Every structure is written in C-alpha cells, then in structure tokens.
Amino acid sequence: MDNQEQSKNSSQLSTPSSRKMGWVEYYLTHVFPTGWHTIVSAFRIWKDLMTNNFADYTLLQEDDPFEECRGWFWATLGEDEVYPKAFLEYLQDLCDRIDRGEEEIVPLDLDQMKRIMELVKDVEIDE
C-alpha cells in the first residue's frame, strides 16, 4: 500500500460521521412511533382499570392490585420516551465510530463481573 492510499484510509477513519438525521426522518421514525406507543400503553392500562382487570399489576403479595394499576396509569401519562434529535444523532455517530474502530470497546468478562459482585455484596439499600 502506498502513502497516498494510507492517507486516504486514515482520513476516512478520522472523519466524523457526516450523517445527520433530517427533521422528517426524526419525526417519522422516532417521535410519531414513540408517541403512539405511549398513547396505546396508557389506553391499555386505562382499559384494565375500567374493566377491573388489574390482578397482573402486582409484584408482591402485600401490593394492592388496584393501586398498582392506577399508579402505572398515572406514570404512563407522564412518560416521555422521545429523545432529542441531537442525542439520537450522537448515538448514531458513536455507533459509526465504533464500526470504524475509533472507539475502544472494553468487554465485561466473567472475572470482572465477579469482582464487581464481590465489591457490592456488603452494600445495603436504604428505602
């Protein structure tokens, strides 16, 4: 490989991603589907509240099924899973940099996971 090819390849690796998400793409692929998903979830939970079908909302025996379902309903109304366009573009750029080998990926192996578990085994969670 000559110097010209090497410089061409290195410039491709160091060039940041020029792909930017257009506003139409942002709304059609993220905002609208995410909004509809939230609305459908809220109506499903509301239907469960209206039809007394809230037995599946409890995790613990001492939980009140109605209160859990009502809590999920109000939480769903306040949800906003729509991410800003700039954040999504940053994630796309990060994926592109990983694909090009510009970002170091550190895998978490079993020894590291055991070490983490060892470090946190004595930690108590205050409620």
N, C-alpha and C positions, 0 to 999 in steps of 0.2 A: 504494500500500500504506500503510495507516495504522499508527500507532505500536503498536497492540495486535497486529496481525499480525506486525510486525517483531520485537517482543519474544518472541512465540510461536516464530517461526522461529529466533531467536538462542538461545533456551533449548533448542530441540531440538538445535542444533548443539553446544552446550556440555555437554549432559547426557551423562555417560559411559554406556557400554553397560550395560544392566541385565541382559543375557542372561548367565546363569551356567549352566554345564554341570552337569546333575544327575549324581549318582553312578551311576545306572542307565545313563544315556546315555554316561557316561565309560567304564564297563566294557564296554558292548555295542558301542560304536563305535570304541574305541581299545585298551583293554587286551586283550580277548579276541582280536580280529583280529591285533594285533601279536604277541601271544604265539604264536598258531597259525602265523603266518608264520615266526617264528624256529624253531619246532619242525620245521616242514616243511623249512626250509633245512638244518637240522642232519641230518635223516634223509636228505635227498638227497645231501649230501656224504658221510655215513657209507656210503650205498649205493655211491657211487663208490669209496670206499676198499675196501670188501669185494669189489667186482667188478673191481678193477684198472682202473678207468675214470678215470684221473686225468691223462691227457695234456693236457686242456684247461686245466689249472690253472697252467701255466707261462706267464710273460710273456717271459722272456729265455732265450736258448739255454743259458746255464750253470745255469739253475734245475733242480732235481730235481723232477720231477712228483709223486712220492710225498710228498716233504717239503712241497711247496706245498699239496697236498690235505690232508695231515694238519694243517698249520698252520691252514688255513681251517676245518677241522672243530673244532679246539680253540678258535679265535677265535669261531666261531658259538655254541659252548656258553656262552661268557662274554658274549655280546651281551645288551644290554638296551635295546631301542628304545622302551620305554614311557616316555612323558613324564609328568611330574606334572600333575595336573588344573589346578593354579594356572597353570602355564606355558601350557597349551593355552587356558585362559580369557584369559590375557594376549594371546596371538596373535589370538584371536577379537576381542577388544576393539580391538587395534591395527588389524585389518582394518576394523572398523566405523568407527574414527576416520579412517582413510584414505578410506573411502567417503563420509564426511560432510565431508571436506575439512579436517579439523582437523590433520592431519599433513602436513608438507611432503615431497614426494617429489622427490628430485633424480635425474634420469635421467643415466645414464652414456653420453655420446656418444663418437663415434669419436676426436675430438681429445683428450678426457680419457684414453681408453684408450691412445692413442699416447704421451701424456705419462707415464702410469704405466709403460708398457713401456720408455720411454727412461730412467726413473729406476732401474729394476731390472735393466737389461741387464748391468751390470757386477757384479752380486751373485752370489757363488759359494755353492753349497750344500755345507756340510761334512757328511760322512757319518761 
